[in-house]
Amino acid sequence: MTSDFEAQLRAVGLHVTRPRLAVLAALRDHPHVDTETVITLVRSDHPRVSHQTVYDVLRALTETGLVRRIHTVGAVARYESRVGDNHHHVVCRSCGVIADVDCAVGDAPCLTASDDHGFVVDEAEVVYWGTCPGCATARISR
């Protein structure tokens, strides 16, 4: 898989470095994690990588489109490496867990702006909010 990461980095004009490979691997194995978790995951294999390096890598990967930054209301930003497929997220109001949801089906939510104000719209974010099965079960058992 590392060679895939190397090819991805080169395709967007980034040098292949251990911290970049480590961050991509962490996000592949642990989607929807916050920056502190990424730092912990990276440092478990590369203890000398600094906090600032991980912040810089996340910024570079996000700017080049290899990583997506998810920032939902009331929560810290999280990151994922699943990009380019127009998927959405469902967020638990109780514990904050996030799961991927493939593109919306049925009645289309407001994906076409009623007035785009001249913008060239290339993405619409849909976030579903609710209660995850674990939190729902915990509420019932109380």
C-alpha positions in Angstrom: 0.0 0.0 0.0 2.9 2.3 0.6 3.7 2.4 -3.1 0.1 3.6 -3.7 0.6 6.4 -1.2 3.9 7.3 -2.9 2.2 7.5 -6.3 -0.6 9.6 -4.8 1.9 12.0 -3.3 3.9 12.3 -6.5 0.7 12.8 -8.6 -0.1 16.0 -6.7 3.5 17.2 -6.7 4.4 16.4 -3.1 7.7 14.8 -2.1 7.4 11.4 -0.5 8.4 11.7 3.2 7.9 9.3 6.1 5.6 11.7 7.9 3.3 12.0 4.9 3.2 8.3 4.4 2.5 7.8 8.1 -0.4 10.3 8.1 -1.9 8.7 5.0 -1.6 5.2 6.6 -3.2 6.5 9.8 -6.1 8.0 8.0 -6.6 4.9 5.9 -6.7 2.7 9.0 -8.6 5.2 11.2 -11.0 7.4 9.2 -12.7 10.4 10.8 -10.0 11.1 13.4 -9.0 14.4 14.9 -5.5 16.0 14.7 -4.5 14.8 18.2 -5.4 11.2 17.3 -3.4 11.5 14.0 -0.4 12.7 16.0 -0.7 9.8 18.5 -1.1 7.3 15.6 1.9 8.6 13.7 4.1 8.9 16.8 3.4 5.3 17.7 5.6 4.2 14.8 7.6 7.5 14.4 8.1 9.0 17.9 10.3 11.8 16.7 7.7 13.3 14.4 6.7 16.7 15.8 3.2 18.0 16.3 3.9 20.8 13.9 5.0 18.3 11.2 1.7 16.5 11.5 -0.2 19.8 11.3 1.8 20.7 8.2 1.3 17.3 6.6 -2.5 17.5 7.2 -2.6 21.0 5.7 -0.6 19.9 2.6 -2.7 16.7 2.1 -5.9 18.7 2.4 -4.8 21.4 0.1 -3.9 18.9 -2.6 -7.1 16.9 -2.2 -5.6 13.7 -0.9 -7.3 14.2 2.4 -10.7 15.7 3.3 -11.2 17.9 6.4 -14.5 17.3 8.1 -15.7 20.1 10.4 -19.2 19.6 11.8 -20.9 22.0 14.1 -19.8 21.7 17.7 -16.9 19.3 17.1 -13.2 19.5 16.3 -12.1 19.0 12.8 -11.5 15.5 11.7 -9.8 14.0 8.7 -10.3 11.2 6.2 -8.6 9.8 3.2 -11.8 8.9 1.3 -12.0 11.7 -1.2 -13.4 12.3 -4.7 -16.6 10.2 -4.4 -19.1 12.8 -3.1 -20.0 10.7 0.0 -21.6 12.2 3.1 -21.5 11.6 6.8 -23.9 10.7 9.7 -22.9 12.1 13.1 -24.1 10.9 16.5 -25.4 13.8 18.6 -24.4 12.0 21.8 -20.9 10.6 21.3 -19.8 12.3 18.1 -19.0 9.2 16.2 -19.0 9.7 12.4 -19.8 7.2 9.7 -19.7 7.4 5.9 -22.9 7.5 4.0 -22.8 7.0 0.2 -24.4 9.7 -2.0 -28.0 10.6 -1.0 -30.8 8.6 -2.5 -34.5 9.3 -2.7 -35.6 12.9 -2.7 -32.6 15.1 -3.4 -31.7 17.4 -0.5 -30.8 20.9 -1.5 -27.9 20.0 -3.8 -28.7 22.8 -6.3 -28.5 26.3 -4.8 -31.6 28.4 -5.4 -29.2 31.3 -5.9 -25.6 30.5 -6.4 -24.6 34.3 -6.3 -22.4 33.7 -9.3 -20.3 30.9 -7.7 -19.3 27.9 -9.6 -20.6 25.3 -7.2 -18.5 22.1 -7.2 -19.6 20.4 -4.0 -22.6 20.3 -1.6 -22.1 19.0 2.0 -24.8 16.8 3.5 -24.5 15.9 7.2 -27.1 13.6 8.7 -27.5 13.9 12.5 -28.9 11.3 14.8 -28.1 8.8 17.5 -25.8 5.9 16.9 -26.9 2.4 17.8 -24.6 2.3 20.9 -26.0 5.5 22.3 -29.6 4.5 21.4 -29.2 1.2 23.3 -27.7 3.0 26.3 -30.7 5.4 26.5 -33.1 2.5 26.4 -31.3 0.6 29.2 -31.3 3.6 31.5 
